Amino acid sequence: MARDRDGSLHNAHRERMRERVVREGIDSLEDHEALEVLLYNVFRRGDTNELAHKLIKHFGSLAGVYDAGIGALMKVDGIGFLSAFALSNMTGHYRKYAQSRLGKRTVLDTEERLAKYLHSYFKGRTNEVAYLLTLDTGYRKLLCVELAEGSFDHVDIEPQKIIEIVARRSCKYAVLAHNHTSDIALYSGVDLTTTRKVQTILSMLHVTLLDHLIFDEDDYVSMAQSGVLNQV
Protein backbone atom coordinates (compact mmCIF):
# COMPACT_ATOMS: atom_id res chain seq x y z
CA MET A 1 0.00 0.00 0.00
CA ALA A 2 2.92 2.35 0.68
CA ARG A 3 3.96 1.97 -2.96
CA ASP A 4 0.46 2.91 -4.12
CA ARG A 5 0.40 5.95 -1.82
CA ASP A 6 3.83 7.05 -3.08
CA GLY A 7 2.66 6.61 -6.67
CA SER A 8 -0.46 8.67 -6.03
CA LEU A 9 1.61 11.42 -4.40
CA HIS A 10 4.03 11.54 -7.33
CA ASN A 11 1.16 11.59 -9.84
CA ALA A 12 -0.55 14.44 -8.00
CA HIS A 13 2.71 16.38 -7.89
CA ARG A 14 3.21 15.88 -11.63
CA GLU A 15 -0.27 17.16 -12.36
CA ARG A 16 0.34 20.27 -10.26
CA MET A 17 3.63 20.91 -12.07
CA ARG A 18 2.01 20.48 -15.48
CA GLU A 19 -0.81 22.83 -14.51
CA ARG A 20 1.77 25.38 -13.35
CA VAL A 21 3.60 25.20 -16.67
CA VAL A 22 0.35 25.66 -18.58
CA ARG A 23 -0.67 28.56 -16.35
CA GLU A 24 2.67 30.36 -15.88
CA GLY A 25 4.97 28.99 -18.58
CA ILE A 26 8.21 27.03 -18.36
CA ASP A 27 10.14 30.23 -17.57
CA SER A 28 8.43 30.37 -14.17
CA LEU A 29 10.25 27.22 -13.05
CA GLU A 30 13.56 26.91 -11.29
CA ASP A 31 16.22 25.06 -13.28
CA HIS A 32 15.78 21.82 -11.36
CA GLU A 33 12.00 22.04 -11.80
CA ALA A 34 12.31 22.53 -15.56
CA LEU A 35 14.58 19.48 -15.74
CA GLU A 36 12.18 17.53 -13.54
CA VAL A 37 9.29 18.26 -15.93
CA LEU A 38 11.39 17.35 -18.96
CA LEU A 39 12.19 13.99 -17.38
CA TYR A 40 8.45 13.21 -17.17
CA ASN A 41 8.71 12.37 -20.89
CA VAL A 42 11.19 9.59 -20.15
CA PHE A 43 10.15 8.39 -16.69
CA ARG A 44 6.42 7.70 -16.78
CA ARG A 45 6.28 7.12 -13.04
CA GLY A 46 8.24 8.02 -9.97
CA ASP A 47 9.98 11.04 -8.50
CA THR A 48 12.09 12.89 -11.08
CA ASN A 49 12.64 15.87 -8.77
CA GLU A 50 15.37 14.08 -6.84
CA LEU A 51 17.01 12.94 -10.08
CA ALA A 52 16.93 16.49 -11.46
CA HIS A 53 18.68 17.79 -8.33
CA LYS A 54 21.28 15.02 -8.63
CA LEU A 55 22.01 15.83 -12.28
CA ILE A 56 22.41 19.57 -11.72
CA LYS A 57 24.65 18.97 -8.72
CA HIS A 58 26.77 16.54 -10.72
CA PHE A 59 27.20 18.76 -13.82
CA GLY A 60 27.10 22.12 -12.05
CA SER A 61 24.14 23.68 -13.87
CA LEU A 62 21.20 22.97 -16.16
CA ALA A 63 23.37 23.96 -19.13
CA GLY A 64 25.99 21.51 -17.93
CA VAL A 65 23.41 18.72 -17.97
CA TYR A 66 22.30 19.54 -21.52
CA ASP A 67 25.89 19.89 -22.72
CA ALA A 68 26.95 16.53 -21.32
CA GLY A 69 27.38 13.58 -23.65
CA ILE A 70 25.52 10.30 -23.40
CA GLY A 71 28.44 8.52 -21.75
CA ALA A 72 28.87 11.14 -19.04
CA LEU A 73 25.14 11.23 -18.32
CA MET A 74 24.89 7.47 -17.97
CA LYS A 75 27.49 7.57 -15.19
CA VAL A 76 24.90 9.28 -12.98
CA ASP A 77 22.91 6.79 -10.91
CA GLY A 78 19.35 6.55 -12.21
CA ILE A 79 20.15 7.64 -15.78
CA GLY A 80 19.90 5.01 -18.50
CA PHE A 81 20.40 5.21 -22.24
CA LEU A 82 16.95 6.61 -23.10
CA SER A 83 17.13 9.46 -20.59
CA ALA A 84 20.76 10.18 -21.51
CA PHE A 85 19.82 10.21 -25.21
CA ALA A 86 16.98 12.69 -24.59
CA LEU A 87 19.07 15.04 -22.48
CA SER A 88 22.16 14.99 -24.70
CA ASN A 89 20.09 16.10 -27.70
CA MET A 90 18.50 19.14 -26.06
CA THR A 91 20.97 21.73 -27.41
CA GLY A 92 20.81 20.14 -30.86
CA HIS A 93 17.02 20.48 -30.86
CA TYR A 94 17.39 24.13 -29.86
CA ARG A 95 19.73 24.79 -32.78
CA LYS A 96 17.28 23.13 -35.19
CA TYR A 97 14.47 25.24 -33.75
CA ALA A 98 16.42 28.48 -34.13
CA GLN A 99 17.39 27.65 -37.71
CA SER A 100 13.84 26.66 -38.62
CA ARG A 101 12.45 29.96 -37.37
CA LEU A 102 14.63 31.86 -39.83
CA GLY A 103 13.36 29.87 -42.80
CA LYS A 104 15.19 27.91 -45.46
CA ARG A 105 14.96 30.53 -48.20
CA THR A 106 15.88 33.56 -46.14
CA VAL A 107 17.96 36.09 -48.06
CA LEU A 108 21.31 36.41 -46.28
CA ASP A 109 22.69 39.48 -48.00
CA THR A 110 24.07 41.46 -45.07
CA GLU A 111 26.56 40.79 -42.31
CA GLU A 112 23.83 41.16 -39.68
CA ARG A 113 21.56 38.59 -41.36
CA LEU A 114 24.42 36.17 -41.82
CA ALA A 115 25.44 36.51 -38.17
CA LYS A 116 21.89 36.05 -36.90
CA TYR A 117 21.44 32.93 -38.98
CA LEU A 118 24.82 31.33 -38.26
CA HIS A 119 24.97 32.10 -34.54
CA SER A 120 22.25 29.53 -33.87
CA TYR A 121 24.55 26.76 -35.10
CA PHE A 122 26.91 27.33 -32.16
CA LYS A 123 24.48 27.54 -29.25
CA GLY A 124 25.40 25.03 -26.57
CA ARG A 125 28.62 23.93 -28.28
CA THR A 126 31.41 22.97 -25.90
CA ASN A 127 34.00 22.37 -28.64
CA GLU A 128 35.08 24.51 -31.55
CA VAL A 129 33.09 23.71 -34.69
CA ALA A 130 33.48 25.07 -38.22
CA TYR A 131 30.69 25.43 -40.79
CA LEU A 132 30.58 26.38 -44.45
CA LEU A 133 27.46 28.18 -45.64
CA THR A 134 26.87 28.28 -49.40
CA LEU A 135 24.59 30.80 -51.14
CA ASP A 136 23.11 31.16 -54.60
CA THR A 137 23.32 34.28 -56.77
CA GLY A 138 20.40 35.80 -54.81
CA TYR A 139 22.22 35.27 -51.48
CA ARG A 140 19.79 32.54 -50.45
CA LYS A 141 21.01 29.57 -48.44
CA LEU A 142 21.82 26.41 -50.36
CA LEU A 143 23.70 24.37 -47.75
CA CYS A 144 25.15 24.91 -44.30
CA VAL A 145 27.40 21.97 -43.52
CA GLU A 146 29.68 21.19 -40.60
CA LEU A 147 33.27 21.11 -41.82
CA ALA A 148 34.85 19.79 -38.66
CA GLU A 149 34.57 19.58 -34.89
CA GLY A 150 37.68 19.96 -32.79
CA SER A 151 38.62 20.31 -29.15
CA PHE A 152 37.61 23.15 -26.87
CA ASP A 153 40.16 25.48 -28.52
CA HIS A 154 41.10 24.11 -31.93
CA VAL A 155 39.54 22.76 -35.12
CA ASP A 156 41.16 21.52 -38.34
CA ILE A 157 39.51 21.94 -41.75
CA GLU A 158 40.11 19.43 -44.53
CA PRO A 159 40.19 20.90 -48.08
CA GLN A 160 38.47 17.83 -49.54
CA LYS A 161 35.41 18.45 -47.36
CA ILE A 162 35.06 21.96 -48.82
CA ILE A 163 35.26 20.62 -52.37
CA GLU A 164 32.60 18.01 -51.61
CA ILE A 165 30.22 20.60 -50.15
CA VAL A 166 30.54 22.97 -53.09
CA ALA A 167 30.11 20.08 -55.52
CA ARG A 168 26.79 19.06 -53.93
CA ARG A 169 25.03 22.31 -54.93
CA SER A 170 26.13 24.89 -57.47
CA CYS A 171 26.80 28.08 -55.54
CA LYS A 172 28.13 31.56 -56.12
CA TYR A 173 29.11 32.61 -52.60
CA ALA A 174 30.25 31.01 -49.36
CA VAL A 175 30.69 32.07 -45.75
CA LEU A 176 33.02 30.39 -43.28
CA ALA A 177 32.02 30.38 -39.61
CA HIS A 178 33.41 28.90 -36.42
CA ASN A 179 33.23 29.48 -32.70
CA HIS A 180 35.62 30.21 -29.86
CA THR A 181 34.77 28.40 -26.64
CA SER A 182 37.69 29.45 -24.48
CA ASP A 183 38.14 33.05 -25.59
CA ILE A 184 36.24 36.06 -26.90
CA ALA A 185 35.28 36.43 -30.56
CA LEU A 186 38.58 37.72 -31.95
CA TYR A 187 40.44 36.19 -34.86
CA SER A 188 43.88 34.73 -34.33
CA GLY A 189 46.87 34.09 -36.56
CA VAL A 190 45.61 30.53 -37.01
CA ASP A 191 42.21 31.89 -38.07
CA LEU A 192 43.88 34.07 -40.69
CA THR A 193 45.82 31.09 -42.05
CA THR A 194 42.67 28.96 -42.17
CA THR A 195 40.79 31.71 -43.98
CA ARG A 196 43.57 32.02 -46.55
CA LYS A 197 43.42 28.28 -47.20
CA VAL A 198 39.63 28.21 -47.56
CA GLN A 199 39.60 31.31 -49.76
CA THR A 200 42.18 29.77 -52.10
CA ILE A 201 40.24 26.52 -52.42
CA LEU A 202 36.96 28.34 -53.09
CA SER A 203 38.50 30.65 -55.70
CA MET A 204 39.71 27.61 -57.62
CA LEU A 205 36.08 26.46 -57.66
CA HIS A 206 34.89 29.94 -58.83
CA VAL A 207 33.18 30.62 -55.51
CA THR A 208 33.60 33.92 -53.64
CA LEU A 209 34.24 33.80 -49.90
CA LEU A 210 32.12 36.65 -48.53
CA ASP A 211 33.17 36.49 -44.91
CA HIS A 212 34.61 34.49 -42.04
CA LEU A 213 32.49 35.00 -38.93
CA ILE A 214 33.86 34.01 -35.54
CA PHE A 215 31.40 33.59 -32.67
CA ASP A 216 31.53 33.32 -28.92
CA GLU A 217 28.43 32.64 -26.84
CA ASP A 218 26.98 36.15 -27.20
CA ASP A 219 28.97 38.05 -29.81
CA TYR A 220 30.83 37.70 -33.12
CA VAL A 221 33.48 39.33 -35.27
CA SER A 222 33.41 39.65 -39.06
CA MET A 223 36.73 39.37 -40.84
CA ALA A 224 35.24 41.17 -43.85
CA GLN A 225 34.03 44.05 -41.69
CA SER A 226 37.40 44.15 -39.94
CA GLY A 227 39.07 44.70 -43.29
CA VAL A 228 41.33 41.65 -43.18
CA LEU A 229 39.43 39.30 -45.52
CA ASN A 230 40.88 40.80 -48.70
CA GLN A 231 44.34 40.88 -47.11
CA VAL A 232 44.43 37.12 -46.69
Helices and strands as residue ranges (DSSP letters): H 2-24, G 26-28, H 31-39, H 48-59, H 62-67, H 70-74, H 81-88, H 90-102, H 111-119, G 120-122, E 129-135, E 141-149, H 159-168, E 173-179, H 189-204, E 208-215, E 220-222
